[in-house]
Amino acid sequence: MSGIEFGKKSSPLRNQKHANVLSAQAALENDRNFVSAILDAAALVVVLDTKGQIVRFNDAYEKATGYTFDEVKDKSLWDLFILPEEGASLSIKYFLS
């Protein structure tokens, strides 16, 4: 007989795998909701990678700076928004140490 066999119990391993998938989906949804809440905030939010390059940028930051995300994506925060004499010391202090 092919297909689903009715009346058969699911194995404990199959139940555990299903529970793990549901748990992972819930965790991903929570993470997505958290990121959305942060990026939708009225506060200025910019997310940097370990080199100080911009990887996320919310609408409030876009409105305040006049830059679109596409214009600043993967560019250094220091080069765009920090005075040159201050940028070098900040990037060394926080990202190159």
C-alpha positions as CSV (number, residue, x, y, z in Angstrom):
1,M,0.0,0.0,0.0
2,S,1.4,3.4,-0.9
3,G,0.7,6.8,0.6
4,I,-0.5,7.5,4.2
5,E,-1.5,4.6,6.3
6,F,-4.2,5.5,8.7
7,G,-4.3,4.2,12.1
8,K,-0.5,4.0,12.4
9,K,1.2,5.8,15.2
10,S,3.9,8.3,14.5
11,S,7.3,7.4,15.7
12,P,8.8,9.3,18.7
13,L,11.7,10.4,16.4
14,R,9.3,11.8,13.8
15,N,7.4,13.7,16.5
16,Q,10.6,15.1,17.9
17,K,11.8,16.3,14.5
18,H,8.4,17.9,13.9
19,A,8.6,19.6,17.3
20,N,12.2,20.8,16.5
21,V,11.0,22.3,13.2
22,L,8.1,24.1,14.8
23,S,10.4,25.5,17.5
24,A,12.9,26.7,14.9
25,Q,10.1,28.4,12.9
26,A,8.9,30.1,16.0
27,A,12.4,31.3,16.9
28,L,12.9,32.7,13.3
29,E,9.5,34.5,13.5
30,N,10.4,36.0,16.8
31,D,13.8,37.2,15.4
32,R,12.1,38.7,12.3
33,N,9.5,40.5,14.4
34,F,12.2,41.9,16.7
35,V,14.3,43.2,13.7
36,S,11.1,44.7,12.1
37,A,10.2,46.4,15.4
38,I,13.7,47.9,15.6
39,L,13.9,49.0,12.0
40,D,10.4,50.5,12.1
41,A,11.1,52.6,15.2
42,A,11.1,56.3,15.1
43,A,14.7,56.3,16.4
44,L,17.7,56.4,14.1
45,V,18.9,52.9,13.6
46,V,21.9,51.8,11.6
47,V,23.4,48.3,11.8
48,L,27.1,47.8,11.1
49,D,29.2,44.7,10.4
50,T,32.4,44.0,12.2
51,K,34.3,46.4,9.8
52,G,32.0,49.3,10.5
53,Q,30.2,49.0,7.1
54,I,26.4,49.6,7.0
55,V,24.3,46.5,6.6
56,R,20.9,47.8,7.7
57,F,19.4,51.3,7.8
58,N,15.9,52.3,8.9
59,D,13.5,54.8,7.4
60,A,14.1,57.3,10.2
61,Y,17.9,57.3,9.5
62,E,17.1,57.7,5.8
63,K,14.9,60.7,6.4
64,A,17.4,62.3,8.8
65,T,20.4,61.9,6.5
66,G,18.8,62.2,3.1
67,Y,20.6,59.1,2.0
68,T,18.7,56.0,0.7
69,F,19.8,52.6,1.9
70,D,21.1,51.7,-1.5
71,E,23.4,54.7,-1.4
72,V,25.0,53.7,1.9
73,K,24.9,49.9,1.8
74,D,28.3,48.4,2.5
75,K,29.9,51.8,2.9
76,S,31.8,52.8,6.1
77,L,29.8,54.7,8.6
78,W,33.0,56.7,9.4
79,D,33.3,57.9,5.8
80,L,29.7,59.1,5.5
81,F,28.7,60.5,8.9
82,I,31.8,61.1,11.1
83,L,34.2,63.9,10.7
84,P,37.5,62.6,9.3
85,E,39.5,63.5,12.3
86,E,37.1,61.7,14.6
87,G,36.4,58.7,12.3
88,A,39.9,57.3,12.4
89,S,40.1,57.1,16.2
90,L,36.6,55.7,16.4
91,S,37.1,53.0,13.8
92,I,40.4,52.0,15.4
93,K,38.9,52.0,18.9
94,Y,35.7,49.9,18.1
95,F,36.5,47.9,15.0
96,L,40.2,47.3,14.6
97,S,41.2,46.6,18.2
